[in-house]
Protein backbone atom coordinates (compact mmCIF):
# COMPACT_ATOMS: atom_id res chain seq x y z
CA UNK A 1 0.00 0.00 0.00
CA UNK A 2 2.45 2.58 -1.16
CA UNK A 3 1.53 6.18 -1.83
CA UNK A 4 -0.62 6.73 -4.89
CA UNK A 5 2.12 8.90 -6.41
CA UNK A 6 5.81 8.05 -6.30
CA UNK A 7 7.65 10.36 -3.91
CA UNK A 8 4.40 11.74 -2.49
CA UNK A 9 3.44 11.34 1.15
CA UNK A 10 1.21 8.42 2.18
CA UNK A 11 -2.30 9.86 2.62
CA UNK A 12 -4.71 8.75 5.34
CA UNK A 13 -8.32 9.97 5.39
CA UNK A 14 -10.53 9.27 8.39
CA UNK A 15 -14.25 9.05 7.63
CA UNK A 16 -17.43 9.33 9.71
CA UNK A 17 -20.98 10.42 8.96
CA UNK A 18 -20.89 14.22 9.25
CA UNK A 19 -17.17 14.99 9.61
CA UNK A 20 -17.63 17.02 12.79
CA UNK A 21 -17.01 14.53 15.63
CA UNK A 22 -15.27 11.19 15.17
CA UNK A 23 -13.29 11.65 11.96
CA UNK A 24 -11.82 15.05 12.89
CA UNK A 25 -10.91 13.64 16.30
CA UNK A 26 -9.24 10.67 14.61
CA UNK A 27 -7.45 13.03 12.23
CA UNK A 28 -5.98 15.00 15.15
CA UNK A 29 -4.95 11.89 17.09
CA UNK A 30 -3.35 10.14 14.12
CA UNK A 31 -1.57 13.30 13.01
CA UNK A 32 -0.07 13.70 16.51
CA UNK A 33 0.98 10.04 16.69
CA UNK A 34 2.53 10.23 13.21
CA UNK A 35 4.48 13.34 14.24
CA UNK A 36 5.62 11.66 17.47
CA UNK A 37 6.91 8.74 15.37
CA UNK A 38 8.91 11.15 13.18
CA UNK A 39 6.79 10.39 10.11
CA UNK A 40 5.07 13.76 9.60
CA UNK A 41 6.87 14.35 6.29
CA UNK A 42 5.94 10.89 5.00
CA UNK A 43 2.28 10.73 6.09
CA UNK A 44 -0.53 13.24 5.56
CA UNK A 45 -3.78 12.91 7.52
CA UNK A 46 -7.16 14.49 6.81
CA UNK A 47 -10.84 13.65 7.30
CA UNK A 48 -14.22 13.65 5.57
CA UNK A 49 -17.84 12.64 6.08
CA UNK A 50 -20.09 10.37 4.08
CA UNK A 51 -22.85 13.00 4.12
CA UNK A 52 -22.63 16.69 3.27
CA UNK A 53 -24.60 18.25 6.13
CA UNK A 54 -21.57 19.97 7.67
CA UNK A 55 -19.43 20.93 4.67
CA UNK A 56 -17.30 23.93 5.62
CA UNK A 57 -18.15 23.74 9.33
CA UNK A 58 -15.74 23.43 12.22
CA UNK A 59 -15.70 20.31 14.37
CA UNK A 60 -18.31 19.95 17.11
CA UNK A 61 -17.35 22.17 20.08
CA UNK A 62 -17.41 19.13 22.39
CA UNK A 63 -14.94 17.33 20.10
CA UNK A 64 -12.65 20.36 20.05
CA UNK A 65 -12.85 20.75 23.83
CA UNK A 66 -12.04 17.07 24.35
CA UNK A 67 -9.10 17.21 21.95
CA UNK A 68 -7.66 20.40 23.46
CA UNK A 69 -7.99 19.05 27.00
CA UNK A 70 -5.93 16.03 25.89
CA UNK A 71 -3.29 18.21 24.20
CA UNK A 72 -4.31 17.82 20.56
CA UNK A 73 -4.61 20.64 18.02
CA UNK A 74 -7.12 20.67 15.18
CA UNK A 75 -7.95 23.17 12.47
CA UNK A 76 -10.96 21.78 10.63
CA UNK A 77 -13.44 22.41 7.85
CA UNK A 78 -16.02 19.70 7.14
CA UNK A 79 -15.84 17.88 3.81
CA UNK A 80 -17.72 15.07 2.08
CA UNK A 81 -16.12 12.03 0.48
CA UNK A 82 -17.29 11.06 -3.02
CA UNK A 83 -16.31 8.46 -5.62
CA UNK A 84 -14.02 11.08 -7.17
CA UNK A 85 -11.77 10.88 -4.09
CA UNK A 86 -10.67 7.45 -5.29
CA UNK A 87 -9.77 8.75 -8.75
CA UNK A 88 -8.16 12.17 -8.22
CA UNK A 89 -4.44 12.86 -7.95
CA UNK A 90 -3.51 12.93 -4.28
CA UNK A 91 -6.17 10.34 -3.47
CA UNK A 92 -6.10 8.66 -0.06
CA UNK A 93 -3.90 5.60 0.25
CA UNK A 94 -5.83 4.46 3.33
CA UNK A 95 -9.39 5.36 4.31
CA UNK A 96 -10.30 4.67 7.94
CA UNK A 97 -14.02 4.52 8.64
CA UNK A 98 -15.47 5.02 12.09
CA UNK A 99 -18.30 2.48 12.01
CA UNK A 100 -19.77 -0.36 9.97
CA UNK A 101 -22.29 1.95 8.30
CA UNK A 102 -19.53 4.37 7.20
CA UNK A 103 -17.52 1.36 6.05
CA UNK A 104 -20.38 0.09 3.87
CA UNK A 105 -20.94 3.57 2.41
CA UNK A 106 -17.27 4.09 1.52
CA UNK A 107 -16.96 0.58 0.09
CA UNK A 108 -20.01 1.45 -2.04
CA UNK A 109 -18.29 4.60 -3.32
CA UNK A 110 -15.11 2.72 -4.27
CA UNK A 111 -15.03 2.26 -8.06
CA UNK A 112 -13.05 -1.01 -8.09
CA UNK A 113 -11.43 -3.72 -5.99
CA UNK A 114 -8.14 -1.82 -5.70
CA UNK A 115 -10.01 1.13 -4.18
CA UNK A 116 -11.97 -1.13 -1.82
CA UNK A 117 -8.69 -2.61 -0.56
CA UNK A 118 -7.71 0.86 0.71
CA UNK A 119 -10.73 1.01 3.06
CA UNK A 120 -10.40 -0.20 6.66
CA UNK A 121 -12.23 0.41 9.89
CA UNK A 122 -10.28 2.61 12.32
CA UNK A 123 -10.52 0.21 15.21
CA UNK A 124 -9.21 -2.67 13.11
CA UNK A 125 -5.81 -1.29 14.13
CA UNK A 126 -6.60 -1.61 17.85
CA UNK A 127 -4.51 -4.62 18.98
CA UNK A 128 -7.28 -5.62 21.42
CA UNK A 129 -9.65 -6.10 18.46
CA UNK A 130 -7.25 -7.85 16.11
CA UNK A 131 -8.83 -10.49 13.94
CA UNK A 132 -12.33 -9.05 13.74
CA UNK A 133 -13.54 -8.94 10.13
CA UNK A 134 -14.11 -5.68 8.24
CA UNK A 135 -17.59 -4.31 8.82
CA UNK A 136 -17.96 -6.03 12.19
CA UNK A 137 -19.97 -3.70 14.45
CA UNK A 138 -17.63 -4.51 17.36
CA UNK A 139 -15.13 -2.31 15.50
CA UNK A 140 -17.52 0.65 15.58
CA UNK A 141 -16.53 3.95 17.15
CA UNK A 142 -19.91 5.13 18.48
CA UNK A 143 -21.13 8.54 17.38
CA UNK A 144 -20.89 10.83 20.44
CA UNK A 145 -22.93 13.59 18.80
CA UNK A 146 -26.17 12.16 20.19
CA UNK A 147 -24.97 11.96 23.80
CA UNK A 148 -23.34 14.10 26.43
CA UNK A 149 -19.75 15.31 26.73
CA UNK A 150 -18.56 12.05 28.35
CA UNK A 151 -19.08 10.20 25.08
CA UNK A 152 -16.37 12.30 23.44
CA UNK A 153 -13.83 11.17 26.03
CA UNK A 154 -14.77 7.54 25.43
CA UNK A 155 -14.38 8.02 21.68
CA UNK A 156 -11.00 9.67 22.19
CA UNK A 157 -9.77 6.65 24.18
CA UNK A 158 -10.87 4.30 21.37
CA UNK A 159 -9.19 6.45 18.75
CA UNK A 160 -5.95 6.66 20.73
CA UNK A 161 -5.77 2.86 21.08
CA UNK A 162 -6.37 2.37 17.37
CA UNK A 163 -3.91 5.13 16.42
CA UNK A 164 -1.16 3.44 18.42
CA UNK A 165 -1.73 0.23 16.46
CA UNK A 166 -1.90 2.13 13.17
CA UNK A 167 1.41 3.90 13.77
CA UNK A 168 3.01 0.59 14.77
CA UNK A 169 1.82 -0.83 11.42
CA UNK A 170 2.82 2.21 9.33
CA UNK A 171 6.27 0.90 8.39
CA UNK A 172 4.59 -2.17 6.86
CA UNK A 173 1.96 -0.04 5.11
CA UNK A 174 4.58 2.35 3.74
CA UNK A 175 6.72 -0.50 2.37
CA UNK A 176 3.95 -2.27 0.41
N, C-alpha and C positions, 0 to 999 in steps of 0.2 A: 504494500500500500504506500507507494512512494508518492511524492507530490505530483499533482496533475501537470506541472510544467517543470522541466529540468532546471535546477538551480533556484526554483521558487520555494518559499517556505511551505511546510506542510500545513494545510488549513483544516481547522476543526470548527464546525458549526453546531452549537447546541440548539435543540428545538423543543418548544412546548406549544401550548395552544395559542396563547395571546402574546407571547414574548414580552411579558411585563413582570413575571414572578420567577418561575423555575429556570428558564433558559438564560435570562440575564444573570441570575445568581450563579448558575453553573459556569457561564462565561467568565465571571470574575474569579471564581475559585480556581478554575483550570488555568487561566492566565497567570495567576499568582504562583501556582504550583510549577508551571512551566518555567517561569522566571526564576524561581528558587532552584530549579534543576539546571539552570544555565542554558536553557533551550529557547529563550525568548526570540532570538534571531532566526531560529529554524522552524518555529511553530507559531502560527497566527490563530487566534481564537475569536469567534464572534457568535452571534445568536440570531434566531428568527422564530416566528410563530407559524403555525399551520393556518391560522385565520388572520384576517386583516383588520380586526377591530381596533387595534392599538398602534397602527402604523404611525411613526413619528413621535410617539409618546415616550416619556421617561418610564423607568421601571416603577412598579408599585412602591409607594413610600415605605411600606412595611418591609419590603425586600431590601430597599436601600438602607434603612435603619439597621436591619439585621446584619447586612454586609459590613457596614461601617463600624458597628460595635465589635465585629470580629476582625477588623483591621484590613478589610478589602476595599479597593476603590473600583468604581464603575461609572463610566460615562456611557449613556445608553440612549438609543432612539429605536423604537419598535419597528420591526420589519416582518415581511411575510415571505415564506419560502414558496417557490413555484417550481414547476418542471424545468424551467429555464436555468435554475441554479445548477442543475446537473450538466448543463451543456455549455455554459459560458466559460470564457477564460477566467482563471482564478477560482474555479469551482471548489467546493469543499472536498477534501480527501477523506474526511470522516464526519459523518453526521450522527450526533448523539441525541436520541429522543428521550423525553422525560417519562413517558408512560406508554402502555401498549396501544392506546388509541392514537397517540402521535406517531408511534412506530408504524402502524398500519397506514396512516395517512401519507407519511413520507415514502414508504415502500410503494404506495399507489402512485405517487408522483414520479418515481424513478422510471426513466424511459427504457432501461434494459437491465440485464442481470449484473453487468459490471457496476452500474449505479447502485443497484440494490445491495451489492456486497459492501458498499461504503456506509451503510446505515446500521447502527447498533443502538442498543438502549444504554443510557448513561450508567445505570447501576450494574450492567453486565461486567463492568470493570471493578466492581467491589469484590475483593477476594472472598468475603463471607457469602457471596451469592454465586460464586463460580459454578459453572455447569448448568445453570438454568437456561432453557432455550429462549431464543429471541421471541419477543412478544408475550412472554410469560408475565402475568400481572404482578407476580411477586417482585419483579424488577421495577415496578412503577415508583416514581417519585410523586407522591400525592400533591395535588394542586392546593396550595395554602390560601389562595385567593378567597375561598369560600369560608374560611375559618377565622380564628383570632390570631394575634401576633405570635403566639407560641408555635403555631404550625410552621412559621418561617424558620425558626430555630431548628426544628426537627428536619425540615428540608435541607437546611445548610449542613447539618451533620451527615445526612445521606450523601449529599454532593461531595463533601470533603472526603468521605471514605472512598467513593468511586473515583475521585480525582487522583487520590494517592495511587490507586491501582492503575489508572490510565497512564500516569507519568512513569510508573515502573515499567509499563509495557511500551512506552514511546520508542525506545531504541529498536525494538522489534518492528514496530509499525513503520518507523522511518527507513529501515533497511529493506523492506519488502519491495 
